[in-house]
């Protein structure tokens, strides 16, 4: 593949956004996820201190983990992603069962 073919391929791949826009988008999503995790930890701590159930917050956390692993598995097909997907899925299902069977 010569230089011109590589450049043309890169232009096609980056047609909708440039590298800086992609970087900002990724960093923004990472910041958002970190902030969501922090607020989730505060909610879980509050619920534990007040003897309230924590399953609803944990469902959101494990849903995020499952979604991340599904995406990574679809892109990389890595065994470790499959293992962590199954573990995350088990915790998600467990918390959902607890949540929906509370009285």
The first five atom37 places (N, CA, C, CB, O) and aatype in JSON, in Angstrom:
{
  "aatype": [20, 20, 20, 20, 20, 20, 20, 20, 20, 20, 20, 20, 20, 20, 20, 20, 20, 20, 20, 20, 20, 20, 20, 20, 20, 20, 20, 20, 20, 20, 20, 20, 20, 20, 20, 20, 20, 20, 20, 20, 20, 20, 20, 20, 20, 20, 20, 20, 20, 20, 20, 20, 20, 20, 20, 20, 20, 20, 20, 20, 20, 20, 20, 20, 20, 20, 20, 20, 20, 20, 20, 20, 20, 20, 20, 20, 20, 20, 20, 20, 20, 20, 20, 20, 20, 20, 20, 20, 20, 20, 20, 20, 20, 20, 20, 20, 20, 20, 20, 20, 20, 20, 20],
  "atom_mask": [
    [1, 1, 1, 1, 1],
    [1, 1, 1, 1, 1],
    [1, 1, 1, 1, 1],
    [1, 1, 1, 1, 1],
    [1, 1, 1, 1, 1],
    [1, 1, 1, 1, 1],
    [1, 1, 1, 1, 1],
    [1, 1, 1, 1, 1],
    [1, 1, 1, 1, 1],
    [1, 1, 1, 1, 1],
    [1, 1, 1, 1, 1],
    [1, 1, 1, 1, 1],
    [1, 1, 1, 1, 1],
    [1, 1, 1, 1, 1],
    [1, 1, 1, 1, 1],
    [1, 1, 1, 1, 1],
    [1, 1, 1, 1, 1],
    [1, 1, 1, 1, 1],
    [1, 1, 1, 1, 1],
    [1, 1, 1, 1, 1],
    [1, 1, 1, 1, 1],
    [1, 1, 1, 1, 1],
    [1, 1, 1, 1, 1],
    [1, 1, 1, 1, 1],
    [1, 1, 1, 1, 1],
    [1, 1, 1, 1, 1],
    [1, 1, 1, 1, 1],
    [1, 1, 1, 1, 1],
    [1, 1, 1, 1, 1],
    [1, 1, 1, 1, 1],
    [1, 1, 1, 1, 1],
    [1, 1, 1, 1, 1],
    [1, 1, 1, 1, 1],
    [1, 1, 1, 1, 1],
    [1, 1, 1, 1, 1],
    [1, 1, 1, 1, 1],
    [1, 1, 1, 1, 1],
    [1, 1, 1, 1, 1],
    [1, 1, 1, 1, 1],
    [1, 1, 1, 1, 1],
    [1, 1, 1, 1, 1],
    [1, 1, 1, 1, 1],
    [1, 1, 1, 1, 1],
    [1, 1, 1, 1, 1],
    [1, 1, 1, 1, 1],
    [1, 1, 1, 1, 1],
    [1, 1, 1, 1, 1],
    [1, 1, 1, 1, 1],
    [1, 1, 1, 1, 1],
    [1, 1, 1, 1, 1],
    [1, 1, 1, 1, 1],
    [1, 1, 1, 1, 1],
    [1, 1, 1, 1, 1],
    [1, 1, 1, 1, 1],
    [1, 1, 1, 1, 1],
    [1, 1, 1, 1, 1],
    [1, 1, 1, 1, 1],
    [1, 1, 1, 1, 1],
    [1, 1, 1, 1, 1],
    [1, 1, 1, 1, 1],
    [1, 1, 1, 1, 1],
    [1, 1, 1, 1, 1],
    [1, 1, 1, 1, 1],
    [1, 1, 1, 1, 1],
    [1, 1, 1, 1, 1],
    [1, 1, 1, 1, 1],
    [1, 1, 1, 1, 1],
    [1, 1, 1, 1, 1],
    [1, 1, 1, 1, 1],
    [1, 1, 1, 1, 1],
    [1, 1, 1, 1, 1],
    [1, 1, 1, 1, 1],
    [1, 1, 1, 1, 1],
    [1, 1, 1, 1, 1],
    [1, 1, 1, 1, 1],
    [1, 1, 1, 1, 1],
    [1, 1, 1, 1, 1],
    [1, 1, 1, 1, 1],
    [1, 1, 1, 1, 1],
    [1, 1, 1, 1, 1],
    [1, 1, 1, 1, 1],
    [1, 1, 1, 1, 1],
    [1, 1, 1, 1, 1],
    [1, 1, 1, 1, 1],
    [1, 1, 1, 1, 1],
    [1, 1, 1, 1, 1],
    [1, 1, 1, 1, 1],
    [1, 1, 1, 1, 1],
    [1, 1, 1, 1, 1],
    [1, 1, 1, 1, 1],
    [1, 1, 1, 1, 1],
    [1, 1, 1, 1, 1],
    [1, 1, 1, 1, 1],
    [1, 1, 1, 1, 1],
    [1, 1, 1, 1, 1],
    [1, 1, 1, 1, 1],
    [1, 1, 1, 1, 1],
    [1, 1, 1, 1, 1],
    [1, 1, 1, 1, 1],
    [1, 1, 1, 1, 1],
    [1, 1, 1, 1, 1],
    [1, 1, 1, 1, 1],
    [1, 1, 1, 1, 1]
  ],
  "atom_positions": [
    [[0.85, -1.17, 0.0], [0.0, 0.0, 0.0], [0.91, 1.24, 0.0], [-0.98, -0.01, 1.23], [1.79, 1.38, 0.85]],
    [[0.69, 2.11, -0.93], [1.54, 3.3, -0.99], [0.95, 4.43, -0.14], [1.71, 3.76, -2.45], [-0.14, 4.31, 0.41]],
    [[1.69, 5.5, -0.06], [1.35, 6.64, 0.79], [-0.02, 7.22, 0.45], [2.4, 7.72, 0.67], [-0.8, 7.54, 1.35]],
    [[-0.31, 7.37, -0.82], [-1.59, 7.95, -1.24], [-2.77, 7.07, -0.87], [-1.58, 8.18, -2.74], [-3.83, 7.58, -0.48]],
    [[-2.61, 5.76, -0.97], [-3.68, 4.85, -0.59], [-3.94, 4.93, 0.91], [-3.34, 3.4, -0.99], [-5.08, 4.92, 1.36]],
    [[-2.87, 5.01, 1.68], [-3.01, 5.12, 3.14], [-3.72, 6.42, 3.51], [-1.63, 5.05, 3.83], [-4.62, 6.42, 4.34]],
    [[-3.31, 7.5, 2.89], [-3.95, 8.79, 3.16], [-5.43, 8.79, 2.78], [-3.24, 9.9, 2.41], [-6.27, 9.31, 3.52]],
    [[-5.74, 8.19, 1.65], [-7.14, 8.13, 1.21], [-7.97, 7.28, 2.18], [-7.23, 7.56, -0.22], [-9.1, 7.64, 2.52]],
    [[-7.41, 6.16, 2.61], [-8.11, 5.31, 3.57], [-8.35, 6.07, 4.87], [-7.31, 4.01, 3.84], [-9.43, 5.98, 5.44]],
    [[-7.36, 6.79, 5.34], [-7.49, 7.58, 6.56], [-8.55, 8.65, 6.41], [-6.16, 8.21, 6.93], [-9.32, 8.88, 7.34]],
    [[-8.6, 9.3, 5.28], [-9.62, 10.34, 5.03], [-11.03, 9.75, 5.07], [-9.37, 11.02, 3.66], [-11.95, 10.35, 5.63]],
    [[-11.19, 8.57, 4.47], [-12.51, 7.92, 4.49], [-12.91, 7.57, 5.92], [-12.5, 6.65, 3.62], [-14.07, 7.77, 6.3]],
    [[-11.97, 7.05, 6.71], [-12.27, 6.66, 8.09], [-12.59, 7.88, 8.95], [-11.1, 5.9, 8.69], [-13.42, 7.79, 9.85]],
    [[-11.95, 9.0, 8.67], [-12.11, 10.2, 9.48], [-13.02, 11.23, 8.83], [-10.76, 10.81, 9.76], [-12.96, 12.41, 9.15]],
    [[-13.85, 10.79, 7.93], [-14.69, 11.71, 7.15], [-15.59, 12.56, 8.04], [-15.53, 10.93, 6.16], [-15.77, 13.75, 7.77]],
    [[-16.17, 11.97, 9.09], [-17.14, 12.69, 9.9], [-16.55, 13.47, 11.06], [-18.13, 11.73, 10.43], [-17.19, 14.4, 11.56]],
    [[-15.35, 13.13, 11.5], [-14.76, 13.85, 12.62], [-13.25, 13.69, 12.6], [-15.35, 13.35, 13.95], [-12.72, 12.69, 12.13]],
    [[-12.57, 14.69, 13.12], [-11.12, 14.6, 13.15], [-10.64, 13.97, 14.46], [-10.5, 15.98, 12.95], [-11.44, 13.66, 15.34]],
    [[-9.36, 13.8, 14.57], [-8.77, 13.12, 15.73], [-9.07, 13.86, 17.03], [-7.25, 12.99, 15.54], [-9.37, 13.22, 18.04]],
    [[-8.98, 15.18, 17.02], [-9.24, 15.95, 18.24], [-10.68, 15.77, 18.71], [-8.94, 17.43, 18.01], [-10.93, 15.63, 19.91]],
    [[-11.62, 15.78, 17.79], [-13.03, 15.59, 18.15], [-13.26, 14.21, 18.76], [-13.93, 15.77, 16.91], [-13.99, 14.08, 19.74]],
    [[-12.63, 13.19, 18.18], [-12.75, 11.83, 18.74], [-12.15, 11.77, 20.13], [-12.06, 10.81, 17.82], [-12.73, 11.15, 21.02]],
    [[-10.99, 12.4, 20.32], [-10.34, 12.38, 21.63], [-11.22, 13.07, 22.67], [-8.97, 13.06, 21.55], [-11.38, 12.56, 23.78]],
    [[-11.78, 14.22, 22.32], [-12.65, 14.94, 23.26], [-13.88, 14.12, 23.58], [-13.05, 16.31, 22.67], [-14.33, 14.08, 24.73]],
    [[-14.43, 13.47, 22.58], [-15.61, 12.62, 22.78], [-15.3, 11.48, 23.74], [-16.12, 12.07, 21.44], [-16.07, 11.21, 24.66]],
    [[-14.19, 10.81, 23.54], [-13.79, 9.69, 24.4], [-13.51, 10.17, 25.82], [-12.55, 8.99, 23.83], [-13.95, 9.55, 26.79]],
    [[-12.78, 11.28, 25.95], [-12.48, 11.82, 27.27], [-13.76, 12.27, 27.98], [-11.5, 13.0, 27.15], [-13.9, 12.09, 29.19]],
    [[-14.69, 12.85, 27.25], [-15.96, 13.27, 27.83], [-16.76, 12.09, 28.33], [-16.77, 14.05, 26.82], [-17.34, 12.13, 29.42]],
    [[-16.81, 11.03, 27.55], [-17.53, 9.83, 27.97], [-16.87, 9.19, 29.18], [-17.62, 8.82, 26.82], [-17.56, 8.69, 30.07]],
    [[-15.55, 9.19, 29.23], [-14.82, 8.64, 30.37], [-15.09, 9.46, 31.63], [-13.32, 8.58, 30.09], [-15.3, 8.9, 32.7]],
    [[-15.07, 10.8, 31.5], [-15.35, 11.67, 32.63], [-16.77, 11.45, 33.13], [-15.14, 13.14, 32.25], [-17.01, 11.38, 34.33]],
    [[-17.71, 11.34, 32.21], [-19.1, 11.11, 32.56], [-19.27, 9.8, 33.32], [-19.97, 11.11, 31.31], [-19.99, 9.75, 34.32]],
    [[-18.62, 8.76, 32.85], [-18.71, 7.47, 33.52], [-18.09, 7.52, 34.91], [-18.02, 6.39, 32.69], [-18.64, 6.95, 35.86]],
    [[-16.95, 8.21, 35.05], [-16.3, 8.33, 36.36], [-17.19, 9.12, 37.33], [-14.93, 9.02, 36.22], [-17.3, 8.74, 38.5]],
    [[-17.82, 10.18, 36.86], [-18.7, 10.97, 37.7], [-19.93, 10.16, 38.11], [-19.13, 12.25, 36.98], [-20.37, 10.22, 39.26]],
    [[-20.48, 9.4, 37.18], [-21.61, 8.54, 37.48], [-21.25, 7.5, 38.53], [-22.12, 7.86, 36.21], [-22.03, 7.22, 39.44]],
    [[-20.06, 6.93, 38.42], [-19.59, 5.96, 39.41], [-19.46, 6.61, 40.78], [-18.24, 5.35, 38.97], [-19.86, 6.03, 41.78]],
    [[-18.91, 7.81, 40.84], [-18.75, 8.52, 42.11], [-20.1, 8.78, 42.76], [-18.0, 9.85, 41.89], [-20.28, 8.53, 43.95]],
    [[-21.06, 9.28, 41.99], [-22.39, 9.54, 42.54], [-23.05, 8.22, 42.96], [-23.28, 10.27, 41.49], [-23.74, 8.17, 43.98]],
    [[-22.85, 7.17, 42.2], [-23.38, 5.86, 42.56], [-22.81, 5.36, 43.88], [-23.07, 4.85, 41.47], [-23.54, 4.79, 44.69]],
    [[-21.52, 5.58, 44.11], [-20.9, 5.19, 45.39], [-21.5, 5.98, 46.55], [-19.37, 5.4, 45.34], [-21.74, 5.43, 47.63]],
    [[-21.74, 7.27, 46.33], [-22.37, 8.09, 47.37], [-23.78, 7.56, 47.68], [-22.44, 9.59, 46.93], [-24.16, 7.45, 48.84]],
    [[-24.54, 7.23, 46.65], [-25.89, 6.7, 46.85], [-25.87, 5.36, 47.58], [-26.6, 6.55, 45.52], [-26.68, 5.12, 48.48]],
    [[-24.95, 4.48, 47.2], [-24.84, 3.18, 47.88], [-24.47, 3.38, 49.34], [-23.81, 2.28, 47.18], [-25.04, 2.73, 50.22]],
    [[-23.51, 4.26, 49.62], [-23.11, 4.53, 51.01], [-24.3, 5.07, 51.81], [-21.93, 5.53, 51.05], [-24.54, 4.64, 52.93]],
    [[-25.02, 6.02, 51.22], [-26.2, 6.58, 51.9], [-27.22, 5.48, 52.18], [-26.84, 7.7, 51.04], [-27.74, 5.37, 53.29]],
    [[-27.5, 4.68, 51.18], [-28.48, 3.6, 51.35], [-28.05, 2.61, 52.43], [-28.7, 2.86, 50.03], [-28.87, 2.16, 53.23]],
    [[-26.77, 2.28, 52.45], [-26.29, 1.34, 53.48], [-26.39, 1.95, 54.87], [-24.83, 0.94, 53.18], [-26.76, 1.26, 55.82]],
    [[-26.07, 3.24, 55.01], [-26.14, 3.9, 56.31], [-27.58, 4.01, 56.83], [-25.52, 5.29, 56.22], [-27.8, 4.08, 58.04]],
    [[-28.53, 4.04, 55.92], [-29.94, 4.19, 56.3], [-30.73, 2.9, 56.11], [-30.58, 5.3, 55.49], [-31.96, 2.92, 56.05]],
    [[-30.04, 1.79, 56.02], [-30.68, 0.46, 55.86], [-31.68, 0.43, 54.71], [-31.4, 0.07, 57.15], [-32.76, -0.15, 54.81]],
    [[-31.29, 1.06, 53.62], [-32.11, 1.02, 52.41], [-31.48, 0.07, 51.4], [-32.26, 2.44, 51.79], [-30.27, -0.16, 51.44]],
    [[-32.28, -0.5, 50.51], [-31.71, -1.41, 49.51], [-30.8, -0.67, 48.52], [-32.83, -2.12, 48.74], [-31.03, 0.49, 48.18]],
    [[-29.77, -1.37, 48.07], [-28.8, -0.77, 47.14], [-28.9, -1.36, 45.73], [-27.39, -0.96, 47.66], [-28.16, -0.95, 44.83]],
    [[-29.8, -2.3, 45.55], [-29.85, -3.02, 44.28], [-30.08, -2.12, 43.07], [-30.93, -4.05, 44.34], [-29.5, -2.37, 42.01]],
    [[-30.9, -1.09, 43.2], [-31.2, -0.25, 42.03], [-29.95, 0.46, 41.53], [-32.29, 0.78, 42.38], [-29.74, 0.57, 40.32]],
    [[-29.12, 0.94, 42.44], [-27.88, 1.59, 42.04], [-26.91, 0.57, 41.44], [-27.23, 2.31, 43.24], [-26.24, 0.83, 40.44]],
    [[-26.85, -0.6, 42.06], [-25.95, -1.64, 41.57], [-26.37, -2.15, 40.2], [-25.9, -2.79, 42.56], [-25.52, -2.54, 39.4]],
    [[-27.67, -2.16, 39.93], [-28.15, -2.56, 38.6], [-27.58, -1.62, 37.55], [-29.7, -2.55, 38.55], [-27.14, -2.07, 36.49]],
    [[-27.59, -0.33, 37.82], [-27.04, 0.63, 36.87], [-25.54, 0.42, 36.68], [-27.32, 2.08, 37.34], [-25.04, 0.48, 35.56]],
    [[-24.82, 0.18, 37.77], [-23.38, -0.06, 37.68], [-23.08, -1.29, 36.84], [-22.78, -0.22, 39.09], [-22.26, -1.23, 35.93]],
    [[-23.74, -2.41, 37.14], [-23.46, -3.65, 36.4], [-23.95, -3.57, 34.96], [-24.11, -4.84, 37.11], [-23.37, -4.21, 34.08]],
    [[-25.0, -2.8, 34.7], [-25.44, -2.59, 33.32], [-24.35, -1.89, 32.52], [-26.74, -1.78, 33.28], [-24.08, -2.24, 31.37]],
    [[-23.72, -0.9, 33.13], [-22.62, -0.19, 32.49], [-21.46, -1.14, 32.2], [-22.14, 0.97, 33.37], [-20.87, -1.09, 31.12]],
    [[-21.14, -1.99, 33.15], [-20.06, -2.96, 32.96], [-20.38, -3.94, 31.84], [-19.79, -3.72, 34.26], [-19.52, -4.24, 31.0]],
    [[-21.6, -4.45, 31.82], [-22.01, -5.39, 30.78], [-21.95, -4.73, 29.41], [-23.44, -5.93, 31.05], [-21.46, -5.32, 28.45]],
    [[-22.45, -3.5, 29.31], [-22.41, -2.79, 28.04], [-20.99, -2.57, 27.54], [-23.1, -1.46, 28.18], [-20.71, -2.75, 26.36]],
    [[-20.11, -2.19, 28.44], [-18.71, -1.98, 28.08], [-18.07, -3.27, 27.59], [-17.92, -1.44, 29.27], [-17.38, -3.28, 26.57]],
    [[-18.3, -4.34, 28.3], [-17.72, -5.64, 27.93], [-18.3, -6.16, 26.62], [-17.95, -6.66, 29.03], [-17.57, -6.73, 25.81]],
    [[-19.58, -5.97, 26.41], [-20.18, -6.41, 25.14], [-19.54, -5.68, 23.96], [-21.71, -6.16, 25.15], [-19.22, -6.29, 22.94]],
    [[-19.36, -4.38, 24.12], [-18.76, -3.61, 23.04], [-17.32, -4.06, 22.8], [-18.79, -2.1, 23.38], [-16.93, -4.3, 21.66]],
    [[-16.54, -4.18, 23.87], [-15.14, -4.6, 23.71], [-15.06, -6.0, 23.11], [-14.41, -4.57, 25.05], [-14.2, -6.26, 22.26]],
    [[-15.94, -6.9, 23.54], [-15.93, -8.26, 23.0], [-16.27, -8.26, 21.52], [-16.93, -9.14, 23.77], [-15.69, -9.03, 20.75]],
    [[-17.19, -7.39, 21.1], [-17.55, -7.34, 19.68], [-16.41, -6.78, 18.83], [-18.8, -6.49, 19.49], [-16.31, -7.09, 17.65]],
    [[-15.56, -5.95, 19.43], [-14.46, -5.34, 18.69], [-13.18, -6.16, 18.73], [-14.19, -3.96, 19.23], [-12.46, -6.23, 17.73]],
    [[-12.87, -6.8, 19.9], [-11.58, -7.46, 20.07], [-11.65, -8.98, 20.09], [-10.94, -6.99, 21.33], [-10.68, -9.65, 19.73]],
    [[-12.77, -9.53, 20.49], [-12.93, -10.97, 20.62], [-11.85, -11.56, 21.53], [-12.87, -11.64, 19.25], [-11.21, -12.56, 21.19]],
    [[-11.67, -10.93, 22.7], [-10.67, -11.33, 23.67], [-11.33, -12.19, 24.75], [-9.99, -10.08, 24.3], [-12.43, -11.88, 25.21]],
    [[-10.68, -13.27, 25.15], [-11.22, -14.18, 26.15], [-11.46, -13.48, 27.49], [-10.28, -15.37, 26.35], [-12.46, -13.76, 28.15]],
    [[-10.58, -12.59, 27.88], [-10.76, -11.89, 29.16], [-12.02, -11.04, 29.14], [-9.53, -11.01, 29.48], [-12.68, -10.89, 30.17]],
    [[-12.37, -10.48, 27.99], [-13.62, -9.72, 27.89], [-14.83, -10.62, 28.06], [-13.69, -8.99, 26.54], [-15.82, -10.22, 28.67]],
    [[-14.76, -11.82, 27.53], [-15.86, -12.78, 27.68], [-16.03, -13.16, 29.15], [-15.61, -14.03, 26.83], [-17.15, -13.21, 29.65]],
    [[-14.93, -13.43, 29.82], [-14.98, -13.81, 31.24], [-15.56, -12.68, 32.08], [-13.57, -14.2, 31.76], [-16.45, -12.9, 32.9]],
    [[-15.06, -11.47, 31.88], [-15.57, -10.35, 32.67], [-17.01, -10.0, 32.29], [-14.68, -9.11, 32.49], [-17.77, -9.52, 33.13]],
    [[-17.4, -10.25, 31.05], [-18.8, -10.07, 30.66], [-19.68, -11.03, 31.43], [-18.97, -10.28, 29.13], [-20.71, -10.63, 31.97]],
    [[-19.29, -12.29, 31.5], [-20.1, -13.28, 32.2], [-20.21, -12.98, 33.69], [-19.51, -14.68, 32.0], [-21.27, -13.14, 34.29]],
    [[-19.11, -12.53, 34.3], [-19.13, -12.17, 35.72], [-20.04, -10.96, 35.93], [-17.69, -11.85, 36.22], [-20.88, -10.96, 36.84]],
    [[-19.89, -9.94, 35.11], [-20.73, -8.74, 35.22], [-22.2, -9.08, 35.01], [-20.29, -7.67, 34.21], [-23.07, -8.57, 35.7]],
    [[-22.45, -9.94, 34.04], [-23.83, -10.36, 33.75], [-24.43, -11.1, 34.93], [-23.87, -11.24, 32.49], [-25.61, -10.91, 35.26]],
    [[-23.64, -11.95, 35.58], [-24.12, -12.69, 36.76], [-24.5, -11.72, 37.88], [-23.05, -13.69, 37.25], [-25.55, -11.87, 38.51]],
    [[-23.65, -10.72, 38.14], [-23.96, -9.73, 39.18], [-25.18, -8.91, 38.8], [-22.76, -8.82, 39.42], [-26.01, -8.59, 39.65]],
    [[-25.31, -8.56, 37.52], [-26.46, -7.8, 37.06], [-27.75, -8.58, 37.29], [-26.31, -7.44, 35.58], [-28.71, -8.04, 37.83]],
    [[-27.76, -9.82, 36.88], [-28.96, -10.66, 37.04], [-29.27, -10.84, 38.52], [-28.77, -12.04, 36.36], [-30.44, -10.78, 38.92]],
    [[-28.25, -11.07, 39.33], [-28.44, -11.24, 40.77], [-29.09, -10.01, 41.4], [-27.11, -11.54, 41.46], [-30.04, -10.12, 42.17]],
    [[-28.57, -8.84, 41.06], [-29.14, -7.6, 41.62], [-30.54, -7.34, 41.1], [-28.24, -6.41, 41.29], [-31.39, -6.82, 41.83]],
    [[-30.8, -7.7, 39.85], [-32.15, -7.52, 39.31], [-33.15, -8.44, 40.0], [-32.16, -7.78, 37.79], [-34.27, -8.03, 40.3]],
    [[-32.74, -9.67, 40.25], [-33.63, -10.6, 40.95], [-33.93, -10.08, 42.37], [-32.99, -12.02, 41.01], [-35.08, -10.1, 42.81]],
    [[-32.88, -9.62, 43.07], [-33.09, -9.06, 44.42], [-34.02, -7.85, 44.37], [-31.74, -8.65, 45.07], [-34.91, -7.71, 45.2]],
    [[-33.81, -7.0, 43.38], [-34.6, -5.77, 43.27], [-36.08, -6.09, 43.02], [-34.06, -4.88, 42.14], [-36.96, -5.52, 43.66]],
    [[-36.35, -6.99, 42.09], [-37.73, -7.27, 41.73], [-38.44, -8.2, 42.69], [-37.77, -7.86, 40.37], [-39.66, -8.37, 42.6]],
    [[-37.71, -8.82, 43.63], [-38.36, -9.69, 44.6], [-38.41, -9.07, 45.99], [-37.64, -11.03, 44.66], [-38.78, -9.75, 46.95]],
    [[-38.04, -7.79, 46.11], [-38.13, -7.1, 47.4], [-39.6, -6.93, 47.77], [-37.41, -5.72, 47.36], [-40.46, -6.75, 46.92]],
    [[-39.84, -7.0, 49.07], [-41.23, -6.77, 49.52], [-41.33, -5.49, 50.3], [-41.72, -7.93, 50.39], [-42.41, -5.13, 50.76]]
  ]
}
